[in-house]
Amino acid sequence: MSLIEAWDAASATPFHPFVSKDSQFAVGFNLLMIAIILTGLFGLNRSFLSLASLGVPASVLFGFGAVFTICAVGVYV
C-alpha cells in the first residue's frame, strides 16, 4: 500500500478524540489535582509498596494532566 492509498483510506474514518476540546481543561485540571494528592500521600509513607500504588500512578496522572492542560489553554509564541 502506498502512502497516497493510505492517505485516501484514512479520509473515510475521521479522528474523534477521547476527550473533546471543550472538556480538556477540566479533565487536565482534575488529573493534576489527583496527582498532587497522590504525591502528598506518597510523601507520607515512602515504601516500595507505596511507590507502586501511589508514586507511579501520580507521575502518570501528572504527565497526562499536564498535556491535557497545555492542549486546552494552548501554547502561544
Sequence and secondary structure as in RCSB ss.txt:
>XXXX:A:sequence
MSLIEAWDAASATPFHPFVSKDSQFAVGFNLLMIAIILTGLFGLNRSFLSLASLGVPASVLFGFGAVFTICAVGV
YV
>XXXX:A:secstr
  HHHHHHHHTTS    SS GGGHHHHHHHHHHHHHHHHHHHHHS SHHHIIIIIHHHHHHHHHHHHHHHHHH  
  
